[in-house]
Amino acid sequence: MKRKPDILWILVLIFSLGVVTTGYTQGMWESNDSASSMPVSHSQLSEG
């Protein structure tokens, strides 16, 4: 009976990691979209 809680914790960890990764990738996609809409400002800041 000791393995059931371990399996539940593993499922919780996998689910939480999935939620974190999806949220992180969505944030990256949104930042990439905003950066692609204004590429000149980023390039000028990096060169200056």
Residue pairs with C-beta under 8 A, 6 or more apart in sequence:
35 42
